[in-house]
Amino acid sequence: MVVAVLAVVWLVRLPWMIRARRQRERDFFAQIERQFQALQVDDPDPLRCFDGSRATVVQDSVRSTTHEGRNKLTGIERYARNETGEYFYLIANGVDPPFFKHLSQEEARLALGLAWRAPPVQIDA
């Protein structure tokens, strides 16, 4: 009898638990996207300048860990391009300031494989 009651309680709570988890994941990704959009790097070299609100995301991968059978999101690794075609690498967890690094074209080509595109040719007038 007790087992049947516990099973019913679990089945009633299951949809709520799934909705709550999905909401936490949406909030997690939204926070990381806000961090990315707000990211600004000004550099004397215009090739190394970065504005997250105007950058193009090339590739995302979700980082997660498993503990006691539960999968927990821990962050996102993101490759992005600025307007000049330079690549940048970002690791964010939604809480701490993101790790952010400019990549050389060779590093980007090795990391992205077929997703890599050569920067546009700049013609000096």
Backbone torsions as a table, in degrees:
resi	resn	phi	psi	omega
1	MET	NA	-46.4	-179.5
2	VAL	-63.2	-39.5	179.8
3	VAL	-64.0	-40.5	179.6
4	ALA	-64.8	-41.0	179.4
5	VAL	-65.4	-44.2	178.9
6	LEU	-63.3	-38.3	178.5
7	ALA	-64.5	-41.5	178.5
8	VAL	-65.1	-44.5	178.7
9	VAL	-59.9	-43.8	-179.8
10	TRP	-63.6	-43.6	179.9
11	LEU	-65.5	-33.8	178.1
12	VAL	-71.0	-37.8	-178.4
13	ARG	-78.7	-22.5	-174.4
14	LEU	-55.2	-50.4	179.0
15	PRO	-60.4	-37.9	177.9
16	TRP	-63.5	-42.7	179.7
17	MET	-64.1	-39.6	179.4
18	ILE	-66.2	-44.6	178.0
19	ARG	-61.9	-41.8	-179.6
20	ALA	-64.1	-41.0	179.4
21	ARG	-65.6	-43.3	178.5
22	ARG	-62.8	-37.4	177.8
23	GLN	-65.9	-40.8	176.8
24	ARG	-61.4	-40.7	178.4
25	GLU	-65.5	-42.9	177.4
26	ARG	-61.1	-43.2	178.5
27	ASP	-62.9	-40.7	179.3
28	PHE	-60.0	-51.0	-179.4
29	PHE	-67.0	-35.6	178.7
30	ALA	-64.9	-39.8	179.2
31	GLN	-65.5	-42.7	178.5
32	ILE	-64.8	-40.1	178.6
33	GLU	-64.8	-38.2	176.2
34	ARG	-63.1	-42.1	176.8
35	GLN	-60.1	-44.4	-178.6
36	PHE	-64.2	-47.1	-179.2
37	GLN	-61.4	-32.1	-178.2
38	ALA	-84.9	-9.2	-175.5
39	LEU	-70.4	123.8	179.2
40	GLN	-133.3	130.9	175.6
41	VAL	-128.8	118.6	175.7
42	ASP	-103.0	131.7	-177.5
43	ASP	-138.4	147.4	176.6
44	PRO	-58.3	-31.4	176.7
45	ASP	-85.5	113.5	-176.7
46	PRO	-60.9	-21.9	177.1
47	LEU	-66.5	-28.0	-176.9
48	ARG	-95.7	3.2	176.7
49	CYS	-74.3	146.4	-177.4
50	PHE	-142.9	134.4	174.5
51	ASP	-130.8	110.8	-176.2
52	GLY	-59.9	-28.8	-179.1
53	SER	-74.0	-17.9	-179.9
54	ARG	-114.1	-3.3	-177.9
55	ALA	-76.2	157.5	177.2
56	THR	-104.2	124.8	176.4
57	VAL	-77.6	125.3	-178.6
58	VAL	-95.5	-41.5	-176.8
59	GLN	-156.0	138.5	174.8
60	ASP	-122.6	143.9	168.8
61	SER	-140.3	138.2	-177.0
62	VAL	-89.8	134.0	175.7
63	ARG	-101.0	135.8	179.3
64	SER	-148.6	161.5	175.3
65	THR	-128.5	158.2	176.8
66	THR	-116.7	128.0	179.3
67	HIS	-137.0	122.7	-179.3
68	GLU	52.2	43.2	176.0
69	GLY	79.6	1.8	180.0
70	ARG	-109.8	136.0	178.9
71	ASN	-92.7	125.8	-178.8
72	LYS	-121.4	129.9	177.1
73	LEU	-71.1	132.9	180.0
74	THR	-118.1	-15.2	179.7
75	GLY	167.4	-177.1	179.2
76	ILE	-132.7	138.4	169.3
77	GLU	-104.2	129.2	-176.2
78	ARG	-134.1	136.1	171.2
79	TYR	-108.5	133.0	-178.2
80	ALA	-139.0	159.9	177.8
81	ARG	-120.1	142.0	172.4
82	ASN	-87.6	-176.6	-175.7
83	GLU	-65.6	-24.9	-178.7
84	THR	-88.3	-2.1	177.8
85	GLY	93.3	7.5	176.6
86	GLU	-81.2	146.8	-176.9
87	TYR	-101.7	148.7	179.1
88	PHE	-136.6	148.8	-178.6
89	TYR	-117.5	134.7	-177.1
90	LEU	-133.8	134.9	169.9
91	ILE	-121.7	123.7	-177.5
92	ALA	-133.8	145.1	175.4
93	ASN	-117.7	2.9	177.2
94	GLY	84.8	-8.8	-178.2
95	VAL	-116.6	-59.3	-178.7
96	ASP	-81.6	161.8	173.3
97	PRO	-59.2	139.7	-176.8
98	PRO	-70.5	150.5	169.5
99	PHE	-79.0	133.1	-173.8
100	PHE	-140.2	132.7	-175.8
101	LYS	-146.7	137.4	171.7
102	HIS	-77.2	139.2	178.2
103	LEU	-112.0	141.1	171.4
104	SER	-69.0	163.0	179.5
105	GLN	-61.3	-35.8	179.2
106	GLU	-67.0	-44.5	177.4
107	GLU	-61.2	-43.0	179.8
108	ALA	-64.7	-41.7	179.7
109	ARG	-62.3	-41.8	179.1
110	LEU	-68.4	-39.8	-177.1
111	ALA	-73.9	-37.1	-172.4
112	LEU	-97.0	-20.1	179.8
113	GLY	61.0	-122.6	-176.1
114	LEU	-69.8	-17.3	179.0
115	ALA	-78.1	-12.4	-179.2
116	TRP	-73.6	138.2	173.8
117	ARG	-127.2	139.3	178.3
118	ALA	-65.2	147.3	178.1
119	PRO	-67.2	153.1	178.5
120	PRO	-64.2	148.9	-179.4
121	VAL	-75.1	128.6	178.5
122	GLN	-94.7	122.5	177.9
123	ILE	-104.9	118.0	178.7
124	ASP	-83.4	130.0	-179.1
125	ALA	-91.0	NA	NA
